[in-house]
């Protein structure tokens, strides 16, 4: 199946570019999500326009005039940010016409007793894309969403890139599950994989990597899209 593997550098261009971390571009302030567990603002994890002028950038499979924003709770509060149904992470798809023309700063919060501040994640912009097939036949796609069937696939199909770090952040294709496999999330959200982000991403100099966020130490964030609903429904899990 065809996959788009990004490479990053520190910082990102202004505007609606593909990036991880930093501040969201133009997000209406009232849309900044709060964690359902600790009731504090989440950290911005990434923004991804559905269509981009970046060379070889993937076109995301929903409205062409929208931008995807990812958030997760980064407070040390024991929140269930790895689950898709607990309200400690959120995926927003916002029409471009509703966006402003400047970075959006997080909501102001009262000082915490322990001196914590809202964590702004390191901003990493996409410099280029590696586009290639991974050898997974399209007719076994459904098996990647069922632990029993996935575990019965040949090893080179079930783990097409052998857990190599340079392929663990990507758009499209099937989920590249961690060594724990799909059983790490028995309650998978509906839909199919849109993108996945490793806890460490590969930089433009492929000998270097940079940490993204707290993904349970060594996990991967998987973002799903359910196109059977209108408008599509997005969800996120983090699996180790």
Secondary structure, 3 states (H helix, E strand, C coil): CEEEEEEEEEECCCCCCCEECCCCECCCHHHCCECCCCCCECEEEEEEECCCCCCCCCCCCCCCCEEEEEEECCCCCCCCCCCCCCCCEEEEEEEHHHCCCCECCCCCCCCCCCCCCCCCCCCEEEEEEEEEECCCCHHHHHHHHCHHHHHCCCHHHHCCCCCCHHHCCEECCCCCCCCCCHHHHCCCCCCEEEEEEECEEEECCCCCEEECCCCCCCCEEEEEEECCCCCCEEEEEEEC
